[in-house]
Amino acid sequence: MTSLTRKDADPGHIEMLADDRDGAWLVSTPRLPLDPPPNGSGDAVAALFLAHYLKAFDPAEALEQAAAAIYAIFQTTRRMGTRELQLIAAQDEFVNPSQRFTVTRVR
């Protein structure tokens, strides 16, 4: 689940949740003001999660890596002031993200 906003969460953050038979994991990142809102972010998160999941079959690790990558993409997209996700400009962040976000097990 992406763009999760819980009542008891920090309003300055946005969360993602991954759930499978072994547990559920939550990750929170700062909420970036994106104006205009970018196109394709859900597809990008799905692709990033799947790519990382296929490396180790670990949903917590995949969620952590996907969150770091999409956050970097959003930062780059915001900095460039475009509606299109800046995938090429942020491609190094897919492999070596400059910011990491810790996943928390919630179930």
C-alpha positions in Angstrom: 0.0 0.0 0.0 1.4 3.4 -0.9 0.4 6.9 0.2 -0.8 5.6 3.5 -1.9 8.4 5.9 -2.8 7.2 9.4 -4.6 9.4 12.0 -1.9 8.7 14.6 1.1 9.2 12.2 3.2 12.3 11.8 1.3 14.6 9.4 4.7 15.6 7.9 5.3 12.0 6.8 3.7 9.6 4.4 3.9 5.8 4.7 3.9 2.6 2.7 2.9 -0.8 4.0 3.8 -4.3 2.8 1.9 -7.3 4.1 2.4 -11.0 3.5 1.7 -14.3 5.4 4.8 -13.8 7.5 4.1 -10.2 8.7 3.4 -6.6 7.9 6.0 -3.9 7.5 5.6 -0.1 7.6 8.0 2.6 6.3 7.6 6.3 6.7 9.3 9.1 4.7 9.0 12.9 4.9 6.1 14.2 2.8 7.4 16.3 -0.1 5.2 19.1 -1.5 5.0 18.0 -5.1 3.3 20.6 -7.3 2.3 19.5 -9.8 1.7 16.0 -8.6 3.9 13.5 -10.6 2.5 10.9 -13.0 3.3 7.2 -12.6 4.5 7.1 -9.0 2.4 4.1 -8.1 3.8 2.2 -11.1 7.3 3.2 -10.2 6.9 2.0 -6.6 5.5 -1.3 -7.8 8.4 -1.8 -10.2 11.0 -0.8 -7.5 9.4 -3.1 -4.9 9.3 -6.0 -7.3 12.9 -5.5 -8.4 14.2 -5.4 -4.9 11.9 -8.3 -3.8 13.2 -10.6 -6.5 16.8 -10.1 -5.2 16.2 -11.6 -1.8 12.5 -12.5 -1.5 12.4 -10.3 1.6 9.4 -7.9 1.7 10.8 -5.8 4.5 14.0 -5.2 2.6 12.2 -4.6 -0.7 9.9 -2.0 1.0 12.9 -0.2 2.6 14.8 -0.1 -0.8 11.7 1.0 -2.7 10.9 3.8 -0.2 14.5 5.1 -0.5 14.4 5.0 -4.3 11.0 6.6 -4.7 11.9 9.3 -2.2 15.0 10.2 -4.2 13.0 10.2 -7.4 10.5 12.5 -5.8 13.2 14.9 -4.6 14.8 15.0 -8.0 11.4 15.5 -9.7 10.5 18.3 -7.3 13.9 20.0 -7.8 13.4 19.9 -11.6 9.8 21.2 -11.3 8.3 18.7 -13.6 5.3 16.4 -13.6 7.1 13.5 -15.1 9.1 11.4 -12.7 12.8 12.0 -13.2 13.9 8.4 -13.4 17.0 8.9 -15.4 18.2 11.9 -13.4 17.7 9.8 -10.2 18.9 6.5 -11.5 22.0 6.3 -9.2 19.7 6.4 -6.2 18.1 3.1 -7.2 21.4 1.3 -6.5 22.9 3.5 -3.8 20.2 5.7 -2.1 21.6 8.8 -0.3 18.8 8.5 2.3 17.5 5.3 4.0 14.3 4.8 5.9 13.8 2.1 8.5 11.1 -0.4 8.1 9.1 -1.3 11.2 7.3 -4.6 11.7 3.7 -4.0 12.7 2.4 -7.5 12.6 
